Amino acid sequence: MMNSGKVFLGILAGLAAGAMLGLLFAPEKGADTIKKITDMGDDFTDDLDQKFDHFLDVIAKKIDHLKEDVSTIAKRE
């Protein structure tokens, strides 16, 4: 599971870098290009925040399940 997360983040970073390079070489005004890059960076940051929050939720749920399992085992003994 860890490798798939690294692969996904690598692909996401590659896509972001490719999109930025595409914008830099686009025949538009500099101010328009800078605005697009800024917007893309904001979108990327928001997406990364959502993924990190989801990751923390998954970890918290796994910890809760682990606590329940340990509690159940402790009651048996």
mmCIF file of the N, C-alpha and C atoms, coordinates in Angstrom:
data_MODEL
# 
_entry.id   MODEL 
# 
loop_
_atom_site.group_PDB 
_atom_site.id 
_atom_site.type_symbol 
_atom_site.label_atom_id 
_atom_site.label_alt_id 
_atom_site.label_comp_id 
_atom_site.label_asym_id 
_atom_site.label_entity_id 
_atom_site.label_seq_id 
_atom_site.pdbx_PDB_ins_code 
_atom_site.Cartn_x 
_atom_site.Cartn_y 
_atom_site.Cartn_z 
_atom_site.occupancy 
_atom_site.B_iso_or_equiv 
_atom_site.pdbx_formal_charge 
_atom_site.auth_seq_id 
_atom_site.auth_comp_id 
_atom_site.auth_asym_id 
_atom_site.auth_atom_id 
_atom_site.pdbx_PDB_model_num 
ATOM 1   N N  . MET A 1 1  ? 0.819   -1.190  0.000   1.00 0.00 ? 1  MET A N  1 
ATOM 2   C CA . MET A 1 1  ? 0.000   0.000   0.000   1.00 0.00 ? 1  MET A CA 1 
ATOM 3   C C  . MET A 1 1  ? 0.864   1.256   0.000   1.00 0.00 ? 1  MET A C  1 
ATOM 4   N N  . MET A 1 2  ? 1.989   1.217   0.646   1.00 0.00 ? 2  MET A N  1 
ATOM 5   C CA . MET A 1 2  ? 2.874   2.368   0.693   1.00 0.00 ? 2  MET A CA 1 
ATOM 6   C C  . MET A 1 2  ? 3.420   2.676   -0.701  1.00 0.00 ? 2  MET A C  1 
ATOM 7   N N  . ASN A 1 3  ? 3.779   1.633   -1.473  1.00 0.00 ? 3  ASN A N  1 
ATOM 8   C CA . ASN A 1 3  ? 4.327   1.862   -2.801  1.00 0.00 ? 3  ASN A CA 1 
ATOM 9   C C  . ASN A 1 3  ? 3.310   2.503   -3.719  1.00 0.00 ? 3  ASN A C  1 
ATOM 10  N N  . SER A 1 4  ? 2.053   2.076   -3.641  1.00 0.00 ? 4  SER A N  1 
ATOM 11  C CA . SER A 1 4  ? 1.034   2.659   -4.512  1.00 0.00 ? 4  SER A CA 1 
ATOM 12  C C  . SER A 1 4  ? 0.823   4.131   -4.168  1.00 0.00 ? 4  SER A C  1 
ATOM 13  N N  . GLY A 1 5  ? 0.929   4.501   -2.921  1.00 0.00 ? 5  GLY A N  1 
ATOM 14  C CA . GLY A 1 5  ? 0.815   5.901   -2.522  1.00 0.00 ? 5  GLY A CA 1 
ATOM 15  C C  . GLY A 1 5  ? 1.965   6.731   -3.079  1.00 0.00 ? 5  GLY A C  1 
ATOM 16  N N  . LYS A 1 6  ? 3.165   6.174   -3.046  1.00 0.00 ? 6  LYS A N  1 
ATOM 17  C CA . LYS A 1 6  ? 4.319   6.880   -3.584  1.00 0.00 ? 6  LYS A CA 1 
ATOM 18  C C  . LYS A 1 6  ? 4.198   7.030   -5.096  1.00 0.00 ? 6  LYS A C  1 
ATOM 19  N N  . VAL A 1 7  ? 3.722   5.977   -5.753  1.00 0.00 ? 7  VAL A N  1 
ATOM 20  C CA . VAL A 1 7  ? 3.546   6.036   -7.202  1.00 0.00 ? 7  VAL A CA 1 
ATOM 21  C C  . VAL A 1 7  ? 2.511   7.094   -7.554  1.00 0.00 ? 7  VAL A C  1 
ATOM 22  N N  . PHE A 1 8  ? 1.401   7.119   -6.817  1.00 0.00 ? 8  PHE A N  1 
ATOM 23  C CA . PHE A 1 8  ? 0.346   8.097   -7.076  1.00 0.00 ? 8  PHE A CA 1 
ATOM 24  C C  . PHE A 1 8  ? 0.857   9.518   -6.888  1.00 0.00 ? 8  PHE A C  1 
ATOM 25  N N  . LEU A 1 9  ? 1.591   9.765   -5.804  1.00 0.00 ? 9  LEU A N  1 
ATOM 26  C CA . LEU A 1 9  ? 2.135   11.098  -5.570  1.00 0.00 ? 9  LEU A CA 1 
ATOM 27  C C  . LEU A 1 9  ? 3.157   11.479  -6.645  1.00 0.00 ? 9  LEU A C  1 
ATOM 28  N N  . GLY A 1 10 ? 3.937   10.500  -7.107  1.00 0.00 ? 10 GLY A N  1 
ATOM 29  C CA . GLY A 1 10 ? 4.896   10.754  -8.177  1.00 0.00 ? 10 GLY A CA 1 
ATOM 30  C C  . GLY A 1 10 ? 4.201   11.135  -9.475  1.00 0.00 ? 10 GLY A C  1 
ATOM 31  N N  . ILE A 1 11 ? 3.128   10.418  -9.797  1.00 0.00 ? 11 ILE A N  1 
ATOM 32  C CA . ILE A 1 11 ? 2.359   10.723  -11.001 1.00 0.00 ? 11 ILE A CA 1 
ATOM 33  C C  . ILE A 1 11 ? 1.726   12.099  -10.877 1.00 0.00 ? 11 ILE A C  1 
ATOM 34  N N  . LEU A 1 12 ? 1.160   12.384  -9.718  1.00 0.00 ? 12 LEU A N  1 
ATOM 35  C CA . LEU A 1 12 ? 0.527   13.684  -9.487  1.00 0.00 ? 12 LEU A CA 1 
ATOM 36  C C  . LEU A 1 12 ? 1.539   14.820  -9.607  1.00 0.00 ? 12 LEU A C  1 
ATOM 37  N N  . ALA A 1 13 ? 2.715   14.634  -9.052  1.00 0.00 ? 13 ALA A N  1 
ATOM 38  C CA . ALA A 1 13 ? 3.757   15.664  -9.141  1.00 0.00 ? 13 ALA A CA 1 
ATOM 39  C C  . ALA A 1 13 ? 4.217   15.835  -10.587 1.00 0.00 ? 13 ALA A C  1 
ATOM 40  N N  . GLY A 1 14 ? 4.334   14.731  -11.316 1.00 0.00 ? 14 GLY A N  1 
ATOM 41  C CA . GLY A 1 14 ? 4.728   14.803  -12.720 1.00 0.00 ? 14 GLY A CA 1 
ATOM 42  C C  . GLY A 1 14 ? 3.706   15.541  -13.566 1.00 0.00 ? 14 GLY A C  1 
ATOM 43  N N  . LEU A 1 15 ? 2.432   15.256  -13.298 1.00 0.00 ? 15 LEU A N  1 
ATOM 44  C CA . LEU A 1 15 ? 1.375   15.954  -14.026 1.00 0.00 ? 15 LEU A CA 1 
ATOM 45  C C  . LEU A 1 15 ? 1.400   17.451  -13.743 1.00 0.00 ? 15 LEU A C  1 
ATOM 46  N N  . ALA A 1 16 ? 1.596   17.795  -12.483 1.00 0.00 ? 16 ALA A N  1 
ATOM 47  C CA . ALA A 1 16 ? 1.642   19.213  -12.111 1.00 0.00 ? 16 ALA A CA 1 
ATOM 48  C C  . ALA A 1 16 ? 2.831   19.901  -12.772 1.00 0.00 ? 16 ALA A C  1 
ATOM 49  N N  . ALA A 1 17 ? 3.985   19.250  -12.757 1.00 0.00 ? 17 ALA A N  1 
ATOM 50  C CA . ALA A 1 17 ? 5.177   19.844  -13.371 1.00 0.00 ? 17 ALA A CA 1 
ATOM 51  C C  . ALA A 1 17 ? 4.985   19.990  -14.877 1.00 0.00 ? 17 ALA A C  1 
ATOM 52  N N  . GLY A 1 18 ? 4.407   18.979  -15.513 1.00 0.00 ? 18 GLY A N  1 
ATOM 53  C CA . GLY A 1 18 ? 4.158   19.053  -16.947 1.00 0.00 ? 18 GLY A CA 1 
ATOM 54  C C  . GLY A 1 18 ? 3.183   20.156  -17.304 1.00 0.00 ? 18 GLY A C  1 
ATOM 55  N N  . ALA A 1 19 ? 2.150   20.302  -16.504 1.00 0.00 ? 19 ALA A N  1 
ATOM 56  C CA . ALA A 1 19 ? 1.167   21.354  -16.760 1.00 0.00 ? 19 ALA A CA 1 
ATOM 57  C C  . ALA A 1 19 ? 1.807   22.733  -16.610 1.00 0.00 ? 19 ALA A C  1 
ATOM 58  N N  . MET A 1 20 ? 2.655   22.898  -15.595 1.00 0.00 ? 20 MET A N  1 
ATOM 59  C CA . MET A 1 20 ? 3.318   24.187  -15.402 1.00 0.00 ? 20 MET A CA 1 
ATOM 60  C C  . MET A 1 20 ? 4.264   24.499  -16.560 1.00 0.00 ? 20 MET A C  1 
ATOM 61  N N  . LEU A 1 21 ? 5.008   23.496  -17.017 1.00 0.00 ? 21 LEU A N  1 
ATOM 62  C CA . LEU A 1 21 ? 5.912   23.728  -18.148 1.00 0.00 ? 21 LEU A CA 1 
ATOM 63  C C  . LEU A 1 21 ? 5.120   24.076  -19.400 1.00 0.00 ? 21 LEU A C  1 
ATOM 64  N N  . GLY A 1 22 ? 3.987   23.416  -19.584 1.00 0.00 ? 22 GLY A N  1 
ATOM 65  C CA . GLY A 1 22 ? 3.135   23.725  -20.722 1.00 0.00 ? 22 GLY A CA 1 
ATOM 66  C C  . GLY A 1 22 ? 2.646   25.153  -20.682 1.00 0.00 ? 22 GLY A C  1 
ATOM 67  N N  . LEU A 1 23 ? 2.300   25.616  -19.504 1.00 0.00 ? 23 LEU A N  1 
ATOM 68  C CA . LEU A 1 23 ? 1.846   26.995  -19.371 1.00 0.00 ? 23 LEU A CA 1 
ATOM 69  C C  . LEU A 1 23 ? 2.984   27.990  -19.595 1.00 0.00 ? 23 LEU A C  1 
ATOM 70  N N  . LEU A 1 24 ? 4.167   27.637  -19.131 1.00 0.00 ? 24 LEU A N  1 
ATOM 71  C CA . LEU A 1 24 ? 5.294   28.546  -19.293 1.00 0.00 ? 24 LEU A CA 1 
ATOM 72  C C  . LEU A 1 24 ? 5.650   28.762  -20.765 1.00 0.00 ? 24 LEU A C  1 
ATOM 73  N N  . PHE A 1 25 ? 5.463   27.736  -21.580 1.00 0.00 ? 25 PHE A N  1 
ATOM 74  C CA . PHE A 1 25 ? 5.796   27.842  -22.992 1.00 0.00 ? 25 PHE A CA 1 
ATOM 75  C C  . PHE A 1 25 ? 4.590   28.210  -23.856 1.00 0.00 ? 25 PHE A C  1 
ATOM 76  N N  . ALA A 1 26 ? 3.464   28.458  -23.242 1.00 0.00 ? 26 ALA A N  1 
ATOM 77  C CA . ALA A 1 26 ? 2.265   28.845  -23.984 1.00 0.00 ? 26 ALA A CA 1 
ATOM 78  C C  . ALA A 1 26 ? 2.400   30.292  -24.468 1.00 0.00 ? 26 ALA A C  1 
ATOM 79  N N  . PRO A 1 27 ? 1.849   30.572  -25.648 1.00 0.00 ? 27 PRO A N  1 
ATOM 80  C CA . PRO A 1 27 ? 1.966   31.936  -26.187 1.00 0.00 ? 27 PRO A CA 1 
ATOM 81  C C  . PRO A 1 27 ? 0.914   32.885  -25.621 1.00 0.00 ? 27 PRO A C  1 
ATOM 82  N N  . GLU A 1 28 ? 0.996   33.160  -24.334 1.00 0.00 ? 28 GLU A N  1 
ATOM 83  C CA . GLU A 1 28 ? 0.057   34.073  -23.681 1.00 0.00 ? 28 GLU A CA 1 
ATOM 84  C C  . GLU A 1 28 ? 0.840   35.156  -22.951 1.00 0.00 ? 28 GLU A C  1 
ATOM 85  N N  . LYS A 1 29 ? 0.146   36.158  -22.502 1.00 0.00 ? 29 LYS A N  1 
ATOM 86  C CA . LYS A 1 29 ? 0.776   37.219  -21.718 1.00 0.00 ? 29 LYS A CA 1 
ATOM 87  C C  . LYS A 1 29 ? 1.325   36.627  -20.420 1.00 0.00 ? 29 LYS A C  1 
ATOM 88  N N  . GLY A 1 30 ? 2.398   37.228  -19.938 1.00 0.00 ? 30 GLY A N  1 
ATOM 89  C CA . GLY A 1 30 ? 3.019   36.742  -18.709 1.00 0.00 ? 30 GLY A CA 1 
ATOM 90  C C  . GLY A 1 30 ? 2.089   36.784  -17.518 1.00 0.00 ? 30 GLY A C  1 
ATOM 91  N N  . ALA A 1 31 ? 1.284   37.840  -17.410 1.00 0.00 ? 31 ALA A N  1 
ATOM 92  C CA . ALA A 1 31 ? 0.366   37.963  -16.271 1.00 0.00 ? 31 ALA A CA 1 
ATOM 93  C C  . ALA A 1 31 ? -0.683  36.850  -16.301 1.00 0.00 ? 31 ALA A C  1 
ATOM 94  N N  . ASP A 1 32 ? -1.163  36.517  -17.505 1.00 0.00 ? 32 ASP A N  1 
ATOM 95  C CA . ASP A 1 32 ? -2.148  35.433  -17.619 1.00 0.00 ? 32 ASP A CA 1 
ATOM 96  C C  . ASP A 1 32 ? -1.530  34.087  -17.244 1.00 0.00 ? 32 ASP A C  1 
ATOM 97  N N  . THR A 1 33 ? -0.295  33.886  -17.681 1.00 0.00 ? 33 THR A N  1 
ATOM 98  C CA . THR A 1 33 ? 0.392   32.637  -17.367 1.00 0.00 ? 33 THR A CA 1 
ATOM 99  C C  . THR A 1 33 ? 0.652   32.523  -15.868 1.00 0.00 ? 33 THR A C  1 
ATOM 100 N N  . ILE A 1 34 ? 1.097   33.607  -15.267 1.00 0.00 ? 34 ILE A N  1 
ATOM 101 C CA . ILE A 1 34 ? 1.347   33.598  -13.817 1.00 0.00 ? 34 ILE A CA 1 
ATOM 102 C C  . ILE A 1 34 ? 0.060   33.310  -13.056 1.00 0.00 ? 34 ILE A C  1 
ATOM 103 N N  . LYS A 1 35 ? -1.047  33.893  -13.494 1.00 0.00 ? 35 LYS A N  1 
ATOM 104 C CA . LYS A 1 35 ? -2.351  33.657  -12.854 1.00 0.00 ? 35 LYS A CA 1 
ATOM 105 C C  . LYS A 1 35 ? -2.733  32.179  -12.961 1.00 0.00 ? 35 LYS A C  1 
ATOM 106 N N  . LYS A 1 36 ? -2.527  31.592  -14.138 1.00 0.00 ? 36 LYS A N  1 
ATOM 107 C CA . LYS A 1 36 ? -2.850  30.175  -14.318 1.00 0.00 ? 36 LYS A CA 1 
ATOM 108 C C  . LYS A 1 36 ? -1.989  29.293  -13.430 1.00 0.00 ? 36 LYS A C  1 
ATOM 109 N N  . ILE A 1 37 ? -0.692  29.597  -13.356 1.00 0.00 ? 37 ILE A N  1 
ATOM 110 C CA . ILE A 1 37 ? 0.208   28.806  -12.512 1.00 0.00 ? 37 ILE A CA 1 
ATOM 111 C C  . ILE A 1 37 ? -0.192  28.930  -11.045 1.00 0.00 ? 37 ILE A C  1 
ATOM 112 N N  . THR A 1 38 ? -0.536  30.128  -10.629 1.00 0.00 ? 38 THR A N  1 
ATOM 113 C CA . THR A 1 38 ? -0.976  30.342  -9.249  1.00 0.00 ? 38 THR A CA 1 
ATOM 114 C C  . THR A 1 38 ? -2.245  29.560  -8.947  1.00 0.00 ? 38 THR A C  1 
ATOM 115 N N  . ASP A 1 39 ? -3.193  29.617  -9.872  1.00 0.00 ? 39 ASP A N  1 
ATOM 116 C CA . ASP A 1 39 ? -4.447  28.865  -9.689  1.00 0.00 ? 39 ASP A CA 1 
ATOM 117 C C  . ASP A 1 39 ? -4.189  27.361  -9.624  1.00 0.00 ? 39 ASP A C  1 
ATOM 118 N N  . MET A 1 40 ? -3.296  26.877  -10.502 1.00 0.00 ? 40 MET A N  1 
ATOM 119 C CA . MET A 1 40 ? -2.970  25.452  -10.479 1.00 0.00 ? 40 MET A CA 1 
ATOM 120 C C  . MET A 1 40 ? -2.296  25.070  -9.167  1.00 0.00 ? 40 MET A C  1 
ATOM 121 N N  . GLY A 1 41 ? -1.417  25.922  -8.676  1.00 0.00 ? 41 GLY A N  1 
ATOM 122 C CA . GLY A 1 41 ? -0.764  25.649  -7.398  1.00 0.00 ? 41 GLY A CA 1 
ATOM 123 C C  . GLY A 1 41 ? -1.764  25.604  -6.259  1.00 0.00 ? 41 GLY A C  1 
ATOM 124 N N  . ASP A 1 42 ? -2.731  26.517  -6.282  1.00 0.00 ? 42 ASP A N  1 
ATOM 125 C CA . ASP A 1 42 ? -3.777  26.510  -5.256  1.00 0.00 ? 42 ASP A CA 1 
ATOM 126 C C  . ASP A 1 42 ? -4.610  25.227  -5.332  1.00 0.00 ? 42 ASP A C  1 
ATOM 127 N N  . ASP A 1 43 ? -4.966  24.828  -6.555  1.00 0.00 ? 43 ASP A N  1 
ATOM 128 C CA . ASP A 1 43 ? -5.742  23.595  -6.735  1.00 0.00 ? 43 ASP A CA 1 
ATOM 129 C C  . ASP A 1 43 ? -4.951  22.383  -6.250  1.00 0.00 ? 43 ASP A C  1 
ATOM 130 N N  . PHE A 1 44 ? -3.662  22.353  -6.579  1.00 0.00 ? 44 PHE A N  1 
ATOM 131 C CA . PHE A 1 44 ? -2.804  21.253  -6.157  1.00 0.00 ? 44 PHE A CA 1 
ATOM 132 C C  . PHE A 1 44 ? -2.708  21.198  -4.640  1.00 0.00 ? 44 PHE A C  1 
ATOM 133 N N  . THR A 1 45 ? -2.550  22.348  -4.008  1.00 0.00 ? 45 THR A N  1 
ATOM 134 C CA . THR A 1 45 ? -2.465  22.411  -2.547  1.00 0.00 ? 45 THR A CA 1 
ATOM 135 C C  . THR A 1 45 ? -3.770  21.953  -1.900  1.00 0.00 ? 45 THR A C  1 
ATOM 136 N N  . ASP A 1 46 ? -4.893  22.398  -2.441  1.00 0.00 ? 46 ASP A N  1 
ATOM 137 C CA . ASP A 1 46 ? -6.185  21.969  -1.903  1.00 0.00 ? 46 ASP A CA 1 
ATOM 138 C C  . ASP A 1 46 ? -6.365  20.456  -2.033  1.00 0.00 ? 46 ASP A C  1 
ATOM 139 N N  . ASP A 1 47 ? -5.984  19.917  -3.193  1.00 0.00 ? 47 ASP A N  1 
ATOM 140 C CA . ASP A 1 47 ? -6.106  18.477  -3.418  1.00 0.00 ? 47 ASP A CA 1 
ATOM 141 C C  . ASP A 1 47 ? -5.209  17.707  -2.453  1.00 0.00 ? 47 ASP A C  1 
ATOM 142 N N  . LEU A 1 48 ? -4.000  18.202  -2.258  1.00 0.00 ? 48 LEU A N  1 
ATOM 143 C CA . LEU A 1 48 ? -3.073  17.548  -1.341  1.00 0.00 ? 48 LEU A CA 1 
ATOM 144 C C  . LEU A 1 48 ? -3.591  17.611  0.095   1.00 0.00 ? 48 LEU A C  1 
ATOM 145 N N  . ASP A 1 49 ? -4.178  18.733  0.489   1.00 0.00 ? 49 ASP A N  1 
ATOM 146 C CA . ASP A 1 49 ? -4.775  18.857  1.825   1.00 0.00 ? 49 ASP A CA 1 
ATOM 147 C C  . ASP A 1 49 ? -5.891  17.853  2.026   1.00 0.00 ? 49 ASP A C  1 
ATOM 148 N N  . GLN A 1 50 ? -6.744  17.687  1.016   1.00 0.00 ? 50 GLN A N  1 
ATOM 149 C CA . GLN A 1 50 ? -7.846  16.725  1.113   1.00 0.00 ? 50 GLN A CA 1 
ATOM 150 C C  . GLN A 1 50 ? -7.310  15.304  1.248   1.00 0.00 ? 50 GLN A C  1 
ATOM 151 N N  . LYS A 1 51 ? -6.296  14.975  0.456   1.00 0.00 ? 51 LYS A N  1 
ATOM 152 C CA . LYS A 1 51 ? -5.724  13.625  0.518   1.00 0.00 ? 51 LYS A CA 1 
ATOM 153 C C  . LYS A 1 51 ? -5.066  13.380  1.881   1.00 0.00 ? 51 LYS A C  1 
ATOM 154 N N  . PHE A 1 52 ? -4.395  14.385  2.426   1.00 0.00 ? 52 PHE A N  1 
ATOM 155 C CA . PHE A 1 52 ? -3.763  14.232  3.726   1.00 0.00 ? 52 PHE A CA 1 
ATOM 156 C C  . PHE A 1 52 ? -4.810  14.067  4.824   1.00 0.00 ? 52 PHE A C  1 
ATOM 157 N N  . ASP A 1 53 ? -5.902  14.844  4.751   1.00 0.00 ? 53 ASP A N  1 
ATOM 158 C CA . ASP A 1 53 ? -6.987  14.696  5.722   1.00 0.00 ? 53 ASP A CA 1 
ATOM 159 C C  . ASP A 1 53 ? -7.600  13.304  5.646   1.00 0.00 ? 53 ASP A C  1 
ATOM 160 N N  . HIS A 1 54 ? -7.776  12.805  4.425   1.00 0.00 ? 54 HIS A N  1 
ATOM 161 C CA . HIS A 1 54 ? -8.316  11.447  4.251   1.00 0.00 ? 54 HIS A CA 1 
ATOM 162 C C  . HIS A 1 54 ? -7.355  10.418  4.850   1.00 0.00 ? 54 HIS A C  1 
ATOM 163 N N  . PHE A 1 55 ? -6.064  10.607  4.613   1.00 0.00 ? 55 PHE A N  1 
ATOM 164 C CA . PHE A 1 55 ? -5.049  9.716   5.169   1.00 0.00 ? 55 PHE A CA 1 
ATOM 165 C C  . PHE A 1 55 ? -5.116  9.699   6.693   1.00 0.00 ? 55 PHE A C  1 
ATOM 166 N N  . LEU A 1 56 ? -5.245  10.885  7.301   1.00 0.00 ? 56 LEU A N  1 
ATOM 167 C CA . LEU A 1 56 ? -5.338  10.959  8.758   1.00 0.00 ? 56 LEU A CA 1 
ATOM 168 C C  . LEU A 1 56 ? -6.603  10.280  9.275   1.00 0.00 ? 56 LEU A C  1 
ATOM 169 N N  . ASP A 1 57 ? -7.717  10.426  8.548   1.00 0.00 ? 57 ASP A N  1 
ATOM 170 C CA . ASP A 1 57 ? -8.963  9.754   8.942   1.00 0.00 ? 57 ASP A CA 1 
ATOM 171 C C  . ASP A 1 57 ? -8.802  8.244   8.904   1.00 0.00 ? 57 ASP A C  1 
ATOM 172 N N  . VAL A 1 58 ? -8.165  7.742   7.859   1.00 0.00 ? 58 VAL A N  1 
ATOM 173 C CA . VAL A 1 58 ? -7.953  6.298   7.733   1.00 0.00 ? 58 VAL A CA 1 
ATOM 174 C C  . VAL A 1 58 ? -7.083  5.792   8.874   1.00 0.00 ? 58 VAL A C  1 
ATOM 175 N N  . ILE A 1 59 ? -6.021  6.510   9.182   1.00 0.00 ? 59 ILE A N  1 
ATOM 176 C CA . ILE A 1 59 ? -5.127  6.109   10.271  1.00 0.00 ? 59 ILE A CA 1 
ATOM 177 C C  . ILE A 1 59 ? -5.870  6.141   11.606  1.00 0.00 ? 59 ILE A C  1 
ATOM 178 N N  . ALA A 1 60 ? -6.675  7.175   11.839  1.00 0.00 ? 60 ALA A N  1 
ATOM 179 C CA . ALA A 1 60 ? -7.423  7.280   13.095  1.00 0.00 ? 60 ALA A CA 1 
ATOM 180 C C  . ALA A 1 60 ? -8.402  6.110   13.240  1.00 0.00 ? 60 ALA A C  1 
ATOM 181 N N  . LYS A 1 61 ? -9.069  5.735   12.153  1.00 0.00 ? 61 LYS A N  1 
ATOM 182 C CA . LYS A 1 61 ? -10.002 4.603   12.196  1.00 0.00 ? 61 LYS A CA 1 
ATOM 183 C C  . LYS A 1 61 ? -9.265  3.308   12.487  1.00 0.00 ? 61 LYS A C  1 
ATOM 184 N N  . LYS A 1 62 ? -8.094  3.132   11.875  1.00 0.00 ? 62 LYS A N  1 
ATOM 185 C CA . LYS A 1 62 ? -7.316  1.914   12.123  1.00 0.00 ? 62 LYS A CA 1 
ATOM 186 C C  . LYS A 1 62 ? -6.852  1.855   13.573  1.00 0.00 ? 62 LYS A C  1 
ATOM 187 N N  . ILE A 1 63 ? -6.478  2.985   14.131  1.00 0.00 ? 63 ILE A N  1 
ATOM 188 C CA . ILE A 1 63 ? -6.064  3.024   15.539  1.00 0.00 ? 63 ILE A CA 1 
ATOM 189 C C  . ILE A 1 63 ? -7.249  2.685   16.433  1.00 0.00 ? 63 ILE A C  1 
ATOM 190 N N  . ASP A 1 64 ? -8.429  3.210   16.126  1.00 0.00 ? 64 ASP A N  1 
ATOM 191 C CA . ASP A 1 64 ? -9.624  2.893   16.913  1.00 0.00 ? 64 ASP A CA 1 
ATOM 192 C C  . ASP A 1 64 ? -9.936  1.405   16.863  1.00 0.00 ? 64 ASP A C  1 
ATOM 193 N N  . HIS A 1 65 ? -9.839  0.806   15.665  1.00 0.00 ? 65 HIS A N  1 
ATOM 194 C CA . HIS A 1 65 ? -10.089 -0.635  15.547  1.00 0.00 ? 65 HIS A CA 1 
ATOM 195 C C  . HIS A 1 65 ? -9.064  -1.433  16.325  1.00 0.00 ? 65 HIS A C  1 
ATOM 196 N N  . LEU A 1 66 ? -7.819  -0.992  16.292  1.00 0.00 ? 66 LEU A N  1 
ATOM 197 C CA . LEU A 1 66 ? -6.770  -1.668  17.030  1.00 0.00 ? 66 LEU A CA 1 
ATOM 198 C C  . LEU A 1 66 ? -7.024  -1.589  18.536  1.00 0.00 ? 66 LEU A C  1 
ATOM 199 N N  . LYS A 1 67 ? -7.463  -0.425  19.016  1.00 0.00 ? 67 LYS A N  1 
ATOM 200 C CA . LYS A 1 67 ? -7.791  -0.274  20.434  1.00 0.00 ? 67 LYS A CA 1 
ATOM 201 C C  . LYS A 1 67 ? -8.932  -1.210  20.826  1.00 0.00 ? 67 LYS A C  1 
ATOM 202 N N  . GLU A 1 68 ? -9.944  -1.310  19.966  1.00 0.00 ? 68 GLU A N  1 
ATOM 203 C CA . GLU A 1 68 ? -11.068 -2.207  20.242  1.00 0.00 ? 68 GLU A CA 1 
ATOM 204 C C  . GLU A 1 68 ? -10.603 -3.664  20.298  1.00 0.00 ? 68 GLU A C  1 
ATOM 205 N N  . ASP A 1 69 ? -9.748  -4.040  19.357  1.00 0.00 ? 69 ASP A N  1 
ATOM 206 C CA . ASP A 1 69 ? -9.227  -5.414  19.338  1.00 0.00 ? 69 ASP A CA 1 
ATOM 207 C C  . ASP A 1 69 ? -8.414  -5.719  20.595  1.00 0.00 ? 69 ASP A C  1 
ATOM 208 N N  . VAL A 1 70 ? -7.569  -4.785  21.000  1.00 0.00 ? 70 VAL A N  1 
ATOM 209 C CA . VAL A 1 70 ? -6.759  -4.974  22.202  1.00 0.00 ? 70 VAL A CA 1 
ATOM 210 C C  . VAL A 1 70 ? -7.654  -5.060  23.432  1.00 0.00 ? 70 VAL A C  1 
ATOM 211 N N  . SER A 1 71 ? -8.691  -4.226  23.473  1.00 0.00 ? 71 SER A N  1 
ATOM 212 C CA . SER A 1 71 ? -9.623  -4.252  24.591  1.00 0.00 ? 71 SER A CA 1 
ATOM 213 C C  . SER A 1 71 ? -10.356 -5.587  24.664  1.00 0.00 ? 71 SER A C  1 
ATOM 214 N N  . THR A 1 72 ? -10.770 -6.083  23.513  1.00 0.00 ? 72 THR A N  1 
ATOM 215 C CA . THR A 1 72 ? -11.475 -7.369  23.451  1.00 0.00 ? 72 THR A CA 1 
ATOM 216 C C  . THR A 1 72 ? -10.559 -8.501  23.920  1.00 0.00 ? 72 THR A C  1 
ATOM 217 N N  . ILE A 1 73 ? -9.318  -8.476  23.479  1.00 0.00 ? 73 ILE A N  1 
ATOM 218 C CA . ILE A 1 73 ? -8.361  -9.515  23.887  1.00 0.00 ? 73 ILE A CA 1 
ATOM 219 C C  . ILE A 1 73 ? -8.088  -9.417  25.388  1.00 0.00 ? 73 ILE A C  1 
ATOM 220 N N  . ALA A 1 74 ? -7.958  -8.217  25.918  1.00 0.00 ? 74 ALA A N  1 
ATOM 221 C CA . ALA A 1 74 ? -7.684  -8.013  27.341  1.00 0.00 ? 74 ALA A CA 1 
ATOM 222 C C  . ALA A 1 74 ? -8.848  -8.522  28.196  1.00 0.00 ? 74 ALA A C  1 
ATOM 223 N N  . LYS A 1 75 ? -10.077 -8.359  27.727  1.00 0.00 ? 75 LYS A N  1 
ATOM 224 C CA . LYS A 1 75 ? -11.246 -8.818  28.490  1.00 0.00 ? 75 LYS A CA 1 
ATOM 225 C C  . LYS A 1 75 ? -11.311 -10.346 28.532  1.00 0.00 ? 75 LYS A C  1 
ATOM 226 N N  . ARG A 1 76 ? -10.799 -11.009 27.526  1.00 0.00 ? 76 ARG A N  1 
ATOM 227 C CA . ARG A 1 76 ? -10.808 -12.476 27.464  1.00 0.00 ? 76 ARG A CA 1 
ATOM 228 C C  . ARG A 1 76 ? -9.857  -13.065 28.489  1.00 0.00 ? 76 ARG A C  1 
ATOM 229 N N  . GLU A 1 77 ? -8.800  -12.350 28.783  1.00 0.00 ? 77 GLU A N  1 
ATOM 230 C CA . GLU A 1 77 ? -7.790  -12.904 29.696  1.00 0.00 ? 77 GLU A CA 1 
ATOM 231 C C  . GLU A 1 77 ? -8.131  -12.661 31.088  1.00 0.00 ? 77 GLU A C  1 
# 
